[in-house]
């Protein structure tokens, strides 16, 4: 899986060092001596085709061959936040196959639980499209495999928990009408301005037909969410619904880009073990984690280690000392509960004011308006003003292309929210992630 990297060797957040750092951390902690270590295994096309189109599978299978050498970059440029090289096909098959393998073994009872340390990630990949660093949807393929290929194992209900900071749009669409799969995603959304920058991750997206109510989105209105915010969502949405759903197995899209220090996430979660520990009481502890995002090598390796300790000993590392969730967190939780209460009786009761009044000071936000229309107008005004501020800097730089619009997104990766500072990225017409020119905008002043 380390063979998948940028074709020109330039730095990219989703790179082979991610899984190398994780493996080094686990080795130093002696984890491999305490568990079964499996070799990666390629997925068979027939299992991938259960969710991806034939055209998509043919492309990913063949794109690393020599016949694609001259057009590989052009093909990648047609997708959102994707690069391809001669090792991409093998890596994609190994990532999907490895998640299938460990899910199968856990379902059989050969393993109590498992963590698939794989790349490229998968939860953004849709039926016919690679996007957001993802080629195949590893977790979705594994869930489909258990439900449709291993009927004898009695896996009739799968809970997918996606705690990656970005919404798992691909996973959501693949099980949109399927009541056998409860898809739960908590993610930074900001009214559709955070990657993948659409309304798919809004709380009103609950599934359709027989799958109505089986898709739960918890969309953060802002960055800087931390342990208290996630714990509130676990306690008041995920855990009550999981108890009512009673899954036979849990598969976690384990992205660690909501961790403190991640360059893309802008959130403040400390090692995720407290979230995982609360899930261990369900499905007889049959839990499979599959690596998704996470781009700070220290935080991602520490988070995986913390989760492995939970899988091995059921002893979580404590979360941070942040006392209360943000006001916006309570607002989102209440909106989700109201929308889903018709499907999950456990969400019908209103949260007591005594509880929701315990809140942290609001984080720095573009807008705190409850109205989406007002929010969009404010965002447009802010964008227009910033374009004016940037003009004097951009014009002398000739044909530079400035990418902006979303805070800390994968499509504009070098822009992030650091306190009250906005980072803007400009490139020489390239869609690759190359920091050609950086400037900071603070208080209307340009600081390069």
C-alpha positions as CSV (number, residue, x, y, z in Angstrom):
1,X,0.0,0.0,0.0
2,X,3.0,2.2,0.3
3,X,3.5,2.1,-3.5
4,X,0.6,4.6,-3.9
5,X,2.1,8.1,-3.8
6,X,2.1,11.2,-5.9
7,X,3.5,10.5,-9.4
8,X,6.2,13.2,-9.1
9,X,7.1,12.5,-5.5
10,X,5.9,15.8,-4.1
11,X,4.5,15.9,-0.6
12,X,0.8,15.2,-0.1
13,X,-1.1,14.8,3.1
14,X,-2.3,11.3,2.2
15,X,1.1,9.6,1.8
16,X,2.8,6.3,2.7
17,X,4.4,7.8,5.9
18,X,0.9,7.7,7.5
19,X,0.8,3.9,7.8
20,X,4.6,3.7,8.4
21,X,4.3,6.0,11.4
22,X,1.4,3.9,12.7
23,X,3.3,0.7,12.3
24,X,6.4,2.1,14.0
25,X,4.4,3.4,16.9
26,X,2.6,0.0,17.4
27,X,6.0,-1.9,17.2
28,X,7.6,0.4,19.8
29,X,4.6,-0.2,22.1
30,X,4.9,-4.0,21.7
31,X,1.4,-4.3,20.1
32,X,2.3,-6.9,17.4
33,X,3.4,-9.3,20.2
34,X,-0.1,-9.1,21.8
35,X,-2.3,-9.7,18.7
36,X,-2.5,-11.5,15.4
37,X,-0.8,-9.7,12.6
38,X,-2.2,-10.5,9.1
39,X,-0.7,-9.8,5.7
40,X,-2.6,-7.5,3.4
41,X,-4.8,-9.4,0.9
42,X,-6.2,-8.1,-2.4
43,X,-10.0,-8.0,-2.9
44,X,-11.7,-9.9,-5.7
45,X,-13.5,-7.9,-8.3
46,X,-16.8,-9.7,-7.7
47,X,-16.9,-8.3,-4.2
48,X,-16.0,-4.7,-5.2
49,X,-18.6,-4.9,-8.0
50,X,-21.3,-5.4,-5.4
51,X,-21.1,-1.6,-4.8
52,X,-18.9,-0.1,-7.5
53,X,-19.7,0.1,-11.2
54,X,-18.0,-2.0,-13.8
55,X,-16.5,1.1,-15.4
56,X,-15.0,2.2,-12.1
57,X,-13.5,-1.2,-11.3
58,X,-12.0,-1.5,-14.8
59,X,-10.4,2.0,-14.4
60,X,-8.9,1.3,-11.0
61,X,-7.7,-2.1,-11.9
62,X,-5.9,-0.9,-15.1
63,X,-4.9,2.7,-14.3
64,X,-1.5,1.6,-13.0
65,X,-0.6,-0.3,-16.1
66,X,2.0,1.0,-18.6
67,X,-0.7,1.7,-21.2
68,X,-2.0,4.5,-18.9
69,X,1.5,6.1,-18.3
70,X,0.9,9.1,-20.5
71,X,-2.7,9.8,-19.5
72,X,-2.7,8.8,-15.8
73,X,-2.3,12.4,-14.6
74,X,-5.1,13.6,-16.9
75,X,-7.4,10.9,-15.6
76,X,-6.6,11.9,-12.0
77,X,-7.3,15.5,-12.7
78,X,-10.9,14.6,-13.7
79,X,-11.6,13.5,-10.2
80,X,-11.9,15.6,-7.0
81,X,-8.7,15.4,-4.9
82,X,-7.2,12.3,-6.4
83,X,-3.7,11.4,-7.6
84,X,-2.7,8.2,-9.3
85,X,0.6,6.4,-10.0
86,X,1.9,3.0,-11.0
87,X,1.2,1.6,-7.6
88,X,-2.3,2.9,-7.1
89,X,-4.2,-0.1,-8.4
90,X,-2.4,-2.6,-6.2
91,X,-2.8,-0.4,-3.1
92,X,-6.6,0.1,-3.7
93,X,-7.1,-3.7,-4.0
94,X,-5.0,-4.4,-0.9
95,X,-6.9,-1.8,1.1
96,X,-10.3,-3.1,0.2
97,X,-9.2,-6.8,0.5
98,X,-7.7,-6.3,3.9
99,X,-10.8,-4.8,5.4
100,X,-12.9,-7.6,3.9
101,X,-10.5,-10.2,5.4
102,X,-10.5,-8.9,8.9
103,X,-14.3,-8.3,8.8
104,X,-14.8,-11.9,7.8
105,X,-12.6,-13.2,10.6
106,X,-14.3,-11.1,13.2
107,X,-17.7,-12.2,12.0
108,X,-16.6,-15.8,12.1
109,X,-15.3,-15.4,15.7
110,X,-11.7,-16.2,14.7
111,X,-10.8,-12.7,16.0
112,X,-12.5,-10.8,18.7
113,X,-11.9,-7.4,16.9
114,X,-9.6,-6.0,14.4
115,X,-7.9,-2.8,13.0
116,X,-7.1,-2.6,9.3
117,X,-4.3,-0.1,8.9
118,X,-4.8,0.5,5.2
119,X,-4.5,3.2,2.5
120,X,-5.8,4.7,0.3
121,X,-8.9,5.6,2.4
122,X,-12.3,4.8,1.1
123,X,-15.4,6.6,2.6
124,X,-15.6,9.3,-0.1
125,X,-15.5,6.8,-3.0
126,X,-18.9,6.6,-4.7
127,X,-20.3,3.9,-7.0
128,X,-18.7,5.3,-10.1
129,X,-16.3,7.9,-8.9
130,X,-13.0,8.2,-6.9
131,X,-12.7,11.3,-4.8
132,X,-11.3,12.8,-1.6
133,X,-8.1,10.6,-1.7
134,X,-10.4,7.5,-2.0
135,X,-10.4,4.9,-4.8
136,X,-12.5,2.0,-3.5
137,X,-14.9,2.3,-0.6
138,X,-13.2,-0.2,1.7
139,X,-15.7,-0.2,4.6
140,X,-18.8,-0.3,2.4
141,X,-17.4,-3.2,0.4
142,X,-16.6,-5.2,3.6
143,X,-20.2,-4.5,5.0
144,X,-21.7,-5.7,1.7
145,X,-19.5,-8.8,1.7
146,X,-20.7,-9.8,5.2
147,X,-24.4,-9.2,4.4
148,X,-24.5,-10.7,0.9
149,X,-21.6,-13.3,0.7
150,X,-21.5,-14.7,4.2
151,X,-25.2,-15.4,5.0
152,X,-24.2,-18.5,7.1
153,X,-22.5,-16.2,9.6
154,X,-25.8,-14.6,10.6
155,X,-24.7,-11.0,10.1
156,X,-28.0,-9.3,9.4
157,X,-27.4,-5.8,10.7
158,X,-24.2,-3.7,10.4
159,X,-23.5,-0.5,12.2
160,X,-21.0,1.7,10.4
161,X,-19.6,4.5,12.5
162,X,-17.8,7.2,10.6
163,X,-15.9,9.5,12.9
164,X,-13.6,10.9,10.2
165,X,-13.8,14.7,10.3
166,X,-15.2,14.7,6.7
167,X,-18.6,13.3,5.8
168,X,-18.5,9.8,4.3
169,X,-20.6,10.7,1.3
170,X,-19.8,7.5,-0.6
171,X,-20.8,5.2,2.2
172,X,-24.0,7.1,2.8
173,X,-25.1,6.7,-0.9
174,X,-24.2,3.0,-1.1
175,X,-26.6,2.1,1.8
176,X,-29.2,4.9,1.2
177,X,-32.1,2.5,0.9
178,X,-30.8,-0.4,2.9
179,X,-32.2,-1.0,6.4
180,X,-29.7,-3.7,7.2
181,X,-27.0,-1.0,7.5
182,X,-27.2,1.9,10.0
183,X,-24.7,4.5,8.8
184,X,-23.8,7.1,11.4
185,X,-21.4,10.0,10.6
186,X,-20.3,12.8,12.8
187,X,-18.3,15.4,10.8
188,X,-17.4,19.0,10.3
189,X,-20.0,20.4,7.9
190,X,-20.5,24.1,8.3
191,X,-23.7,24.2,6.3
192,X,-22.1,22.5,3.3
193,X,-18.9,24.6,3.0
194,X,-16.5,22.0,4.4
195,X,-15.3,19.2,2.3
196,X,-16.9,17.5,0.4
197,X,-18.7,20.8,0.2
198,X,-22.3,19.8,-0.4
199,X,-25.5,19.1,1.6
200,X,-25.1,15.3,1.6
201,X,-23.9,15.5,5.2
202,X,-26.7,17.6,6.6
203,X,-28.9,16.1,9.4
204,X,-31.9,16.0,7.1
205,X,-30.3,13.3,5.0
206,X,-31.8,10.3,6.7
207,X,-32.1,7.6,4.0
208,X,-35.0,6.7,1.7
209,X,-37.7,4.1,1.3
210,X,-36.9,1.1,3.5
211,X,-33.7,2.8,4.5
212,X,-35.4,5.9,5.9
213,X,-34.1,6.6,9.4
214,X,-31.0,4.4,8.9
215,X,-28.7,7.2,7.9
216,X,-27.7,9.6,10.7
217,X,-25.6,12.6,10.1
218,X,-24.3,14.9,12.9
219,X,-23.0,17.9,11.1
220,X,-20.8,20.3,13.1
221,X,-21.5,23.9,12.4
222,X,-17.9,24.9,13.2
223,X,-14.4,23.7,13.8
224,X,-12.7,23.3,17.2
225,X,-15.0,20.5,18.4
226,X,-13.4,18.3,20.9
227,X,-13.9,15.4,23.3
228,X,-16.9,16.9,25.1
229,X,-18.7,17.5,21.8
230,X,-18.2,13.9,20.6
231,X,-19.1,12.4,24.0
232,X,-22.3,14.4,24.0
233,X,-23.2,12.9,20.5
234,X,-22.2,9.4,21.6
235,X,-24.3,9.6,24.8
236,X,-27.4,11.3,23.4
237,X,-27.6,9.9,19.8
238,X,-25.2,7.1,18.8
239,X,-25.3,4.9,21.9
240,X,-29.1,5.0,22.4
241,X,-29.8,4.3,18.7
242,X,-27.1,1.5,18.6
243,X,-28.9,-0.2,21.6
244,X,-32.2,0.0,19.7
245,X,-30.7,-1.2,16.4
246,X,-28.7,-4.0,18.1
247,X,-26.1,-4.6,15.4
248,X,-24.4,-7.9,14.8
249,X,-21.1,-6.2,14.0
250,X,-19.7,-2.7,14.0
251,X,-17.4,-1.3,11.3
252,X,-15.7,2.0,12.1
253,X,-14.5,4.3,9.4
254,X,-11.7,5.4,11.6
255,X,-10.4,8.7,10.3
256,X,-8.3,10.5,12.8
257,X,-8.3,14.0,11.2
258,X,-10.6,15.4,13.9
259,X,-7.6,15.0,16.2
260,X,-5.9,18.0,17.8
261,X,-3.1,19.1,15.5
262,X,-4.4,17.7,12.2
263,X,-3.6,20.0,9.3
264,X,-7.0,19.5,7.6
265,X,-9.5,18.8,10.4
266,X,-9.4,21.9,12.7
267,X,-10.9,19.9,15.6
268,X,-9.5,19.1,19.0
269,X,-10.2,15.4,19.7
270,X,-7.6,13.7,21.9
271,X,-6.9,9.9,21.3
272,X,-10.2,8.4,20.2
273,X,-10.1,5.5,22.6
274,X,-13.0,6.9,24.8
275,X,-15.3,6.8,21.7
276,X,-14.3,3.3,20.8
277,X,-14.6,2.0,24.4
278,X,-18.2,3.0,24.5
279,X,-18.9,0.9,21.4
280,X,-17.4,-2.2,22.8
281,X,-20.6,-3.0,24.7
282,X,-22.4,-3.6,21.4
283,X,-22.3,-6.5,19.0
284,X,-20.6,-8.7,21.6
285,X,-17.5,-6.6,21.0
286,X,-17.3,-7.5,17.3
287,X,-15.7,-4.4,16.0
288,X,-13.6,-3.7,12.9
289,X,-11.8,-0.4,12.5
290,X,-10.5,0.6,9.1
291,X,-8.2,3.6,8.7
292,X,-9.6,6.5,6.8
293,X,-8.1,10.1,7.1
294,X,-5.7,11.6,9.6
295,X,-2.7,13.6,8.4
296,X,-0.6,14.5,11.4
297,X,1.8,11.6,11.8
298,X,2.0,12.0,15.6
299,X,-1.7,12.3,16.3
300,X,-2.7,9.5,13.9
301,X,-0.2,7.0,15.3
302,X,-1.1,7.9,18.9
303,X,-4.8,7.6,18.1
304,X,-4.3,4.1,16.5
305,X,-2.3,3.0,19.5
306,X,-4.9,4.2,21.9
307,X,-7.6,2.3,20.0
308,X,-5.5,-0.8,19.9
309,X,-5.2,-0.7,23.7
310,X,-9.0,-0.6,23.9
311,X,-9.4,-3.5,21.6
312,X,-6.9,-5.5,23.6
313,X,-7.8,-4.5,27.1
314,X,-11.0,-2.4,27.1
315,X,-9.1,0.3,28.9
316,X,-9.4,3.7,27.2
317,X,-7.1,6.7,27.6
318,X,-9.1,9.5,29.2
319,X,-10.3,12.3,27.0
320,X,-9.4,16.0,27.5
321,X,-10.5,18.1,30.4
322,X,-12.8,20.3,28.3
323,X,-15.9,20.5,30.5
324,X,-18.8,21.1,28.2
325,X,-19.8,20.9,24.5
326,X,-20.3,24.1,22.4
327,X,-23.8,25.6,22.2
328,X,-23.8,24.7,18.6
329,X,-23.2,21.1,19.5
330,X,-26.4,21.0,21.6
331,X,-28.3,22.7,18.8
332,X,-27.2,20.1,16.3
333,X,-27.9,17.2,18.7
334,X,-31.4,18.5,19.3
335,X,-32.0,19.0,15.5
336,X,-30.9,15.4,14.8
337,X,-33.1,14.0,17.6
338,X,-36.1,15.8,16.3
339,X,-35.6,14.6,12.8
340,X,-34.9,11.0,13.7
341,X,-37.4,10.6,16.6
342,X,-40.0,9.2,14.3
343,X,-37.7,6.3,13.5
344,X,-35.9,5.8,16.9
345,X,-38.1,6.1,19.9
346,X,-35.1,6.5,22.1
347,X,-34.5,10.0,20.5
348,X,-38.1,11.2,21.2
349,X,-37.4,12.8,24.6
350,X,-36.3,16.4,24.7
351,X,-32.9,17.0,26.4
352,X,-33.3,18.8,29.7
353,X,-32.4,22.5,29.8
354,X,-30.3,21.8,32.9
355,X,-28.1,19.7,30.6
356,X,-28.0,21.8,27.5
357,X,-27.3,25.0,29.5
358,X,-23.9,23.5,30.3
359,X,-21.9,24.8,27.3
360,X,-18.5,26.0,26.4
361,X,-17.9,29.5,24.9
362,X,-18.6,29.6,21.2
363,X,-15.6,29.0,18.9
364,X,-14.5,31.4,16.3
365,X,-17.0,31.1,13.4
366,X,-17.8,32.9,10.2
367,X,-21.4,33.1,11.2
368,X,-23.4,31.8,14.2
369,X,-26.8,32.3,12.5
370,X,-29.3,29.5,12.8
371,X,-30.6,30.3,9.3
372,X,-28.9,28.6,6.4
373,X,-30.0,31.5,4.1
374,X,-28.5,34.1,6.4
375,X,-25.3,32.0,6.7
376,X,-24.9,31.8,2.9
377,X,-25.4,35.5,2.5
378,X,-22.8,36.1,5.2
379,X,-20.4,33.7,3.6
380,X,-20.8,35.4,0.2
381,X,-20.1,38.8,1.8
382,X,-17.0,37.6,3.5
383,X,-15.7,35.9,0.3
384,X,-16.3,39.1,-1.6
385,X,-14.4,41.3,0.9
386,X,-11.5,38.8,1.0
387,X,-11.3,38.8,-2.8
388,X,-10.9,42.6,-2.7
389,X,-8.1,42.3,0.0
390,X,-6.3,39.7,-2.1
391,X,-6.5,41.5,-5.4
392,X,-3.4,43.7,-4.8
393,X,-1.4,40.6,-4.0
394,X,-2.7,38.3,-6.7
395,X,-2.5,40.6,-9.8
396,X,1.3,41.1,-9.7
397,X,1.8,37.4,-9.6
398,X,0.6,36.9,-13.2
399,X,-1.3,33.8,-13.9
400,X,-1.4,32.4,-10.4
401,X,-4.6,30.4,-9.6
402,X,-6.0,31.1,-6.1
403,X,-7.9,28.3,-4.5
404,X,-10.3,29.2,-1.7
405,X,-13.8,28.9,-0.4
406,X,-13.8,26.3,2.3
407,X,-12.1,26.2,5.6
408,X,-9.5,23.4,5.8
409,X,-10.9,21.3,3.0
410,X,-9.3,18.6,1.0
411,X,-10.0,20.5,-2.2
412,X,-8.2,23.6,-0.9
413,X,-5.9,21.9,1.5
414,X,-3.6,24.7,2.5
415,X,-6.3,26.9,3.8
416,X,-7.1,26.2,7.5
417,X,-8.5,28.0,10.4
418,X,-5.8,28.8,12.9
419,X,-7.4,31.0,15.6
420,X,-8.5,34.1,13.6
421,X,-6.0,33.6,10.8
422,X,-7.0,32.4,7.3
423,X,-4.3,30.6,5.2
424,X,-4.7,30.9,1.4
425,X,-3.0,28.7,-1.1
426,X,-2.1,29.7,-4.6
427,X,-0.7,27.4,-7.3
428,X,0.6,27.7,-10.8
429,X,-2.5,26.3,-12.4
430,X,-2.0,22.9,-10.9
431,X,-4.5,20.7,-9.1
432,X,-1.8,19.0,-7.1
433,X,-1.0,20.0,-3.5
434,X,2.1,22.2,-4.0
435,X,2.6,25.2,-1.7
436,X,3.8,27.7,-4.3
437,X,2.8,30.8,-2.5
438,X,1.2,31.4,0.9
439,X,-0.2,34.4,2.5
440,X,-2.1,35.0,5.7
441,X,-5.0,37.4,6.1
442,X,-5.4,38.8,9.6
443,X,-7.5,41.8,10.5
444,X,-7.6,42.8,6.8
445,X,-3.8,42.9,6.5
446,X,-1.7,40.8,4.3
447,X,1.2,38.9,6.0
448,X,3.3,36.7,3.8
